[in-house]
């Protein structure tokens, strides 16, 4: 009777007693001030929900009425749930944003600086359309000899979130770029939704390479914007932020060169005088050092001469050496009759033969 009389119904109420066991089915109660009714949403329909069902939410459900025979109680078999007062996508956005914020994914202290002059720029976007053309045009205009590596992805619809995640991971694993631009043009909330997906947010957060998010128009905000290291209001603006204008850099360098030349021009006469003074001081210092070292040398030479073993020969002594080894003879036991000796005197030397030995 219930099934045939009512068919599909829309019921509004407040959610309570939500539970979701391992089966994936969701069980809850819808209530108002005067009544309540049990609801069940099977796993297939639950997986399609973009937001989390929580106690206290005001919702409208589309359902069929039937009886759960075991308990003998009628209940709603829910097909669709929509938040009362706001869309499911907006609610899902707010829920995920709050959860990731609590985890610290939006913390400014965790954001990485954008390199000043990246050697290569990674661009994750659709390979067709105006976005990639605008980015390349601005980059070429700003800094013509840049390197850009484009990773083509879907930016909306089924498979887009997986494409974006894989692109971020590829650039991180390959290490071929210094910075990444994640971009797409404007669109509806549904079209921009891949950039609100949790797997994309975590891929951005886990990236070791800085990421600039440039999704939609200036008024569009996505979860990717909050997690990224920098948000650009448009893809074109991202291209302007990622690399400075080359002409501006050249002009800045020229300005510094002129300032330096002007400063040097005023300083050179002063430093010339300082150099002359330092040269004179160095000359005097070297001269004094040489005189001091000469005195030390002469003193040490006198000491060395006093310790010279040959100096004793001047007093009439001599040194006898056994030939052919030229071993100095200190004891008569070192020689035998017939040995040849070389005797060194103060001036000259002579060679003799031993005729006799006396102890």
C-alpha positions in Angstrom: 0.0 0.0 0.0 2.8 2.4 1.0 4.9 1.7 -2.1 2.0 1.9 -4.5 0.3 4.9 -3.0 3.3 7.2 -2.5 6.0 6.2 -5.0 8.8 8.8 -5.0 8.6 11.5 -2.4 10.6 14.5 -1.3 10.9 14.9 2.5 12.5 17.8 4.4 13.9 17.5 7.9 16.9 17.5 10.3 19.4 14.7 10.1 20.2 12.8 13.3 21.6 9.5 14.5 23.9 9.1 11.4 25.9 6.0 11.2 27.8 4.3 8.4 29.1 0.7 9.0 31.7 -1.0 7.0 29.1 -2.0 4.4 29.1 1.6 3.2 25.3 2.0 3.6 24.2 5.1 5.6 21.5 4.9 8.2 20.0 8.0 9.7 16.8 9.6 11.0 14.9 12.6 9.6 13.0 14.6 12.1 11.2 17.9 12.8 9.5 19.2 15.9 6.6 16.7 15.9 7.8 13.6 14.0 10.7 11.5 12.8 11.2 8.7 10.3 14.0 6.2 9.7 16.1 6.5 6.5 18.6 4.3 4.7 20.8 5.2 1.8 22.6 2.2 0.2 26.3 2.2 -0.7 25.9 3.0 -4.4 23.9 6.2 -3.7 26.2 7.1 -0.8 29.3 7.0 -3.0 27.7 9.6 -5.3 27.3 12.1 -2.5 29.8 15.0 -2.6 29.4 16.1 1.1 29.4 14.2 4.4 26.0 13.6 6.0 26.2 14.8 9.7 23.8 15.2 12.6 22.1 18.6 12.6 22.0 19.2 8.9 18.8 20.4 7.4 18.2 18.4 4.2 15.7 17.5 1.5 15.8 13.9 0.4 14.3 12.1 -2.6 13.2 8.6 -1.5 10.8 5.7 -1.8 8.7 4.6 1.1 8.7 0.9 2.1 8.5 -1.4 5.1 11.6 -3.0 6.7 9.9 -6.4 7.4 12.2 -7.5 10.3 11.3 -4.5 12.4 7.9 -4.1 11.0 8.6 -0.4 10.5 8.2 1.8 7.4 11.2 3.9 6.4 12.6 6.0 3.5 14.9 4.4 1.0 16.9 7.5 0.0 18.1 8.1 -3.5 19.3 11.7 -3.4 20.1 14.1 -0.5 20.4 17.9 -1.0 21.3 20.4 1.8 18.6 22.8 2.7 19.5 26.4 1.8 22.8 25.6 -0.1 23.9 23.2 -2.8 25.6 19.9 -2.1 28.8 21.1 -3.9 29.0 24.2 -1.7 28.5 22.2 1.4 31.1 19.6 0.3 33.5 22.5 -0.5 33.0 24.0 3.0 33.4 20.6 4.8 36.6 19.7 3.0 38.0 23.2 3.4 37.4 23.1 7.1 38.9 19.6 7.5 42.0 20.3 5.5 42.4 23.6 7.4 42.4 21.8 10.7 45.1 19.4 9.4 47.3 22.4 8.6 47.3 22.1 4.8 46.7 25.9 4.4 49.4 27.1 6.8 51.5 29.9 5.5 54.6 28.6 7.2 54.4 25.4 5.1 54.3 27.3 1.8 57.4 27.1 -0.4 58.9 30.2 -2.0 58.6 30.6 -5.8 62.1 30.6 -7.4 63.2 34.0 -8.7 64.5 32.7 -12.1 63.3 29.1 -12.7 65.3 27.2 -15.2 62.2 25.3 -16.3 58.5 25.8 -15.7 55.9 23.0 -15.6 52.4 23.8 -16.8 49.5 21.4 -15.9 46.5 22.3 -18.0 44.4 21.3 -21.0 46.5 21.2 -24.2 43.7 23.0 -26.1 41.9 26.2 -25.5 42.9 29.8 -24.6 44.6 29.1 -21.2 47.8 27.5 -22.5 48.0 30.1 -25.3 47.6 32.9 -22.9 50.3 31.5 -20.5 52.8 30.9 -23.3 52.2 34.3 -24.8 52.8 36.2 -21.5 55.9 34.1 -20.8 57.3 34.8 -24.2 56.6 38.4 -23.9 58.2 38.6 -20.4 61.2 36.3 -20.9 61.6 35.0 -24.4 64.3 32.4 -23.7 62.3 30.4 -21.0 61.8 26.6 -20.9 58.2 25.4 -20.4 57.2 21.7 -20.1 53.5 21.1 -20.6 51.7 18.1 -19.0 48.3 17.8 -20.8 45.4 16.9 -18.5 41.6 16.9 -18.4 40.5 19.9 -16.4 36.9 18.9 -15.9 34.7 15.8 -15.8 35.5 12.2 -15.1 39.2 11.3 -14.7 40.3 15.0 -14.3 41.3 14.7 -10.7 43.4 11.6 -11.4 45.1 13.3 -14.3 46.0 16.3 -12.2 47.3 14.2 -9.4 49.5 12.1 -11.8 50.9 15.3 -13.4 52.0 16.8 -10.1 53.6 13.5 -9.1 55.3 13.1 -12.5 57.0 16.5 -12.2 58.1 15.7 -8.6 59.5 12.3 -9.5 61.3 13.6 -12.7 62.7 16.8 -11.1 62.8 18.5 -14.5 61.1 21.7 -13.5 61.6 24.3 -10.7 58.0 25.5 -10.4 54.6 24.3 -11.5 51.6 26.3 -12.8 48.2 24.5 -12.3 45.8 26.3 -14.5 42.3 26.2 -16.2 39.9 28.9 -17.4 36.7 30.0 -15.8 33.6 27.7 -15.5 30.7 26.7 -13.3 31.2 25.1 -9.9 30.8 21.7 -11.4 33.3 22.3 -14.1 35.9 23.6 -11.6 35.2 20.7 -9.2 38.4 18.6 -9.9 40.4 21.4 -8.2 38.2 20.9 -5.1 39.0 17.2 -4.8 40.9 15.9 -1.8 43.4 13.8 -3.8 44.4 17.0 -5.8 44.7 19.0 -2.6 47.0 16.4 -1.0 49.1 16.0 -4.2 49.7 19.8 -4.1 50.5 19.7 -0.4 53.0 16.8 -0.8 54.7 18.4 -3.8 58.4 19.3 -3.1 58.1 21.7 -6.1 56.4 25.0 -5.5 52.9 25.2 -7.2 51.1 28.3 -8.4 47.3 27.8 -8.6 45.6 29.7 -11.4 42.1 28.2 -11.7 39.1 30.1 -13.0 38.4 33.8 -12.9 39.6 36.2 -10.2 36.4 35.7 -8.1 36.7 31.9 -8.3 38.3 30.1 -5.3 39.0 26.4 -5.1 40.7 24.1 -2.5 43.7 24.0 -4.8 44.1 27.8 -4.3 44.3 27.4 -0.5 46.8 24.6 -0.5 49.1 25.9 -3.3 52.2 27.9 -2.5 50.8 30.9 -4.4 47.4 31.8 -5.9 47.1 33.7 -9.1 43.7 35.3 -10.0 44.0 34.2 -13.6 46.3 32.0 -15.7 47.8 35.0 -17.4 48.6 36.5 -14.0 50.3 33.3 -13.0 52.6 33.6 -16.0 53.5 37.1 -14.9 54.2 36.0 -11.4 56.3 32.9 -12.2 59.1 34.8 -13.9 60.1 38.5 -13.9 60.1 40.6 -17.0 63.5 40.4 -18.7 63.5 44.0 -19.8 62.8 45.1 -16.2 65.7 43.0 -15.0 68.1 44.5 -17.7 67.0 48.0 -16.7 67.6 47.2 -13.1 71.0 45.8 -13.7 71.9 48.9 -15.8 70.8 51.1 -13.0 73.0 49.2 -10.5 76.0 49.5 -12.9 75.5 53.2 -13.2 75.3 53.6 -9.5 78.4 51.5 -9.0 80.3 53.5 -11.6 79.3 56.7 -10.0 80.3 55.4 -6.5 83.7 54.2 -7.8 84.4 57.5 -9.6 84.1 59.3 -6.3 86.1 56.6 -4.3 89.0 56.0 -6.7 91.0 59.2 -5.9 90.7 58.4 -2.2 91.8 54.8 -2.7 94.7 55.9 -5.0 96.1 57.9 -2.1 95.5 55.1 0.3 97.3 52.7 -2.0 100.3 55.1 -2.2 100.4 55.4 1.6 100.1 51.6 2.0 102.9 51.1 -0.6 105.3 53.4 1.3 104.4 51.8 4.5 105.0 48.4 3.0 108.4 49.4 1.7 109.6 50.6 5.1 108.2 47.6 6.7 110.0 45.2 4.4 113.3 47.2 4.8 113.0 47.0 8.6 112.1 43.3 8.4 115.2 42.6 6.2 117.5 44.4 8.7 116.0 42.5 11.6 116.4 39.2 9.9 120.0 39.9 8.9 120.9 40.6 12.5 119.3 37.3 13.6 121.2 35.5 10.8 124.5 37.0 11.8 124.0 36.1 15.4 123.1 32.5 14.5 126.1 32.3 12.1 128.5 33.3 15.0 126.9 30.6 17.2 127.2 28.1 14.4 130.8 28.9 13.8 131.6 28.5 17.5 130.1 25.0 17.4 131.9 24.1 14.1 134.0 20.9 14.8 136.6 21.9 12.1 137.3 25.1 14.0 139.5 23.2 16.5 141.9 22.4 13.7 143.1 26.0 13.8 144.6 25.2 17.2 146.9 22.5 15.9 144.7 19.5 16.1 144.0 17.1 13.2 141.4 14.5 12.2 142.5 11.0 11.1 140.3 8.9 8.8 140.8 5.3 7.9 140.8 4.6 4.2 139.1 3.7 2.1 135.9 4.2 4.2 137.0 7.5 5.6 135.9 6.4 9.1 137.1 8.8 11.7 139.6 7.1 14.0 138.9 7.7 17.7 140.7 4.7 19.1 143.9 2.8 18.2 141.9 -0.5 18.2 140.2 0.7 15.0 143.4 0.4 12.9 146.1 -2.1 12.1 149.7 -1.9 10.9 149.7 -1.2 7.2 146.3 0.6 7.2 146.3 3.8 5.1 145.1 6.9 6.8 144.1 10.3 5.6 144.8 13.1 8.1 143.0 16.4 7.7 144.7 19.5 9.0 143.6 23.1 9.4 145.0 23.7 5.9 145.3 20.7 3.6 145.6 17.0 4.4 148.0 14.1 3.8 147.9 10.3 3.4 150.1 8.0 5.5 150.6 4.3 6.3 150.6 2.8 9.8 154.0 1.4 10.8 153.2 0.7 14.5 150.4 1.0 17.0 150.6 2.2 20.6 147.9 1.6 23.1 
